[in-house]
Amino acid sequence: MLVNNMKKRVLVCLTGASGAIYGVRLLRALKASDNEVHLIISKWGEETLKYETGIDKDTISKEADYSYDEHDLAAGPASGTFPIDSMVVIPCSMKTLAGIAHGYADNLIARAADCTLKERRTLILVPRESPLNLIQIRNMATVTEAGGLVIPASPAFWAKPKTIDELVDSVVERVLTHLGVTDDKRAMWTGD
Ligand SMILES: Cc1cc2nc3c(=O)[nH]c(=O)nc-3n(C[C@H](O)[C@H](O)[C@H](O)COP(=O)(O)O)c2cc1C
């Protein structure tokens, strides 16, 4: 994955949806291009991370520049004055989506998303759920109306991925593009 040097401060949050690998690959891609990564992993994010990838929370946390407890509502990301450029919830559970959509900031992830929206910064949610009920669809619409961006964990096949990592990266590259930290032409359909 080619990533350029438009260095950003990004808050990456892993929640308890399936697809923990998306969060891991995003964190590593951001770090590989020398961005500053702030990390929050929810309790169920930690469980799915361990179950699906075998990686434990402490190990992945060491790869970030800063990490925070989801219950620490006195941590920096709980304030809109905290200087981050953007926030990504990847994967994003339907529960965290609901909290963000309704401003129910009962943990640091939902509160940081509240702040990101109110400060008009980039908020990206990467849900992995199928099928969707009407409540979930409406919650995605609400976040979109509030200025957030929903990028479903829906890999593309037109680049002819040969490995699971390549499939995963087709989603991660969409996120990197919207964060403004990549100009990887392989992630773009050029018509050639
Ligand atoms: C193995 C596993 C897979 C799960 N997959 C999903 C999922 O894909 N989407 C989802 O919304 N919730 C999923 N859940 C349920 C969430 O973990 C649960 O709703 C939890 O309360 C989310 O909390 P959080 O958003 O604070 O991490 C899964 C749970 C487990 C144990």
The ligand as an SDF file (V2000), in Angstrom:
LIG
                    3D

 31 33  0  0  0  0  0  0  0  0999 V2000
  -17.7670  -12.5320   17.6070 C   0  0  0  0  0  0  0  0  0  0  0  0
  -18.7120  -11.3530   17.6270 C   0  0  0  0  0  0  0  0  0  0  0  0
  -19.0480  -10.7320   16.4450 C   0  0  0  0  0  0  0  0  0  0  0  0
  -19.9100   -9.6320   16.4330 C   0  0  0  0  0  0  0  0  0  0  0  0
  -20.1820   -9.0370   15.2440 N   0  0  0  0  0  0  0  0  0  0  0  0
  -20.9310   -7.9140   15.2130 C   0  0  0  0  0  0  0  0  0  0  0  0
  -21.1290   -7.2060   13.9920 C   0  0  0  0  0  0  0  0  0  0  0  0
  -20.6220   -7.5750   12.9290 O   0  0  0  0  0  0  0  0  0  0  0  0
  -21.8460   -6.0760   14.0330 N   0  0  0  0  0  0  0  0  0  0  0  0
  -22.3820   -5.5810   15.1980 C   0  0  0  0  0  0  0  0  0  0  0  0
  -22.9980   -4.5260   15.1550 O   0  0  0  0  0  0  0  0  0  0  0  0
  -22.2230   -6.2360   16.3750 N   0  0  0  0  0  0  0  0  0  0  0  0
  -21.5150   -7.3890   16.4110 C   0  0  0  0  0  0  0  0  0  0  0  0
  -21.3190   -8.0470   17.6070 N   0  0  0  0  0  0  0  0  0  0  0  0
  -22.0210   -7.5660   18.8180 C   0  0  0  0  0  0  0  0  0  0  0  0
  -21.2960   -6.4010   19.4840 C   0  0  0  0  0  0  0  0  0  0  0  0
  -20.0280   -6.8080   19.9390 O   0  0  0  0  0  0  0  0  0  0  0  0
  -22.1480   -5.8820   20.6590 C   0  0  0  0  0  0  0  0  0  0  0  0
  -23.3200   -5.2540   20.1790 O   0  0  0  0  0  0  0  0  0  0  0  0
  -21.4120   -4.9380   21.5810 C   0  0  0  0  0  0  0  0  0  0  0  0
  -22.2850   -4.4530   22.5640 O   0  0  0  0  0  0  0  0  0  0  0  0
  -20.8080   -3.7610   20.8280 C   0  0  0  0  0  0  0  0  0  0  0  0
  -20.2550   -2.8890   21.7830 O   0  0  0  0  0  0  0  0  0  0  0  0
  -19.2270   -1.7440   21.3690 P   0  0  0  0  0  0  0  0  0  0  0  0
  -19.8310   -1.0010   20.2390 O   0  0  0  0  0  0  0  0  0  0  0  0
  -19.0910   -0.9290   22.5880 O   0  0  0  0  0  0  0  0  0  0  0  0
  -17.9520   -2.4240   20.9850 O   0  0  0  0  0  0  0  0  0  0  0  0
  -20.4740   -9.1640   17.6420 C   0  0  0  0  0  0  0  0  0  0  0  0
  -20.1270   -9.7950   18.8470 C   0  0  0  0  0  0  0  0  0  0  0  0
  -19.2720  -10.8670   18.8440 C   0  0  0  0  0  0  0  0  0  0  0  0
  -18.9150  -11.5260   20.1630 C   0  0  0  0  0  0  0  0  0  0  0  0
  1  2  1  0
  2  3  1  0
  2 30  2  0
  3  4  2  0
  4  5  1  0
  4 28  1  0
  5  6  2  0
  6  7  1  0
  6 13  1  0
  7  8  2  0
  7  9  1  0
  9 10  1  0
 10 11  2  0
 10 12  1  0
 12 13  2  0
 13 14  1  0
 14 15  1  0
 14 28  1  0
 15 16  1  0
 16 17  1  0
 16 18  1  0
 18 19  1  0
 18 20  1  0
 20 21  1  0
 20 22  1  0
 22 23  1  0
 23 24  1  0
 24 25  2  0
 24 26  1  0
 24 27  1  0
 28 29  2  0
 29 30  1  0
 30 31  1  0
M  END
$$$$
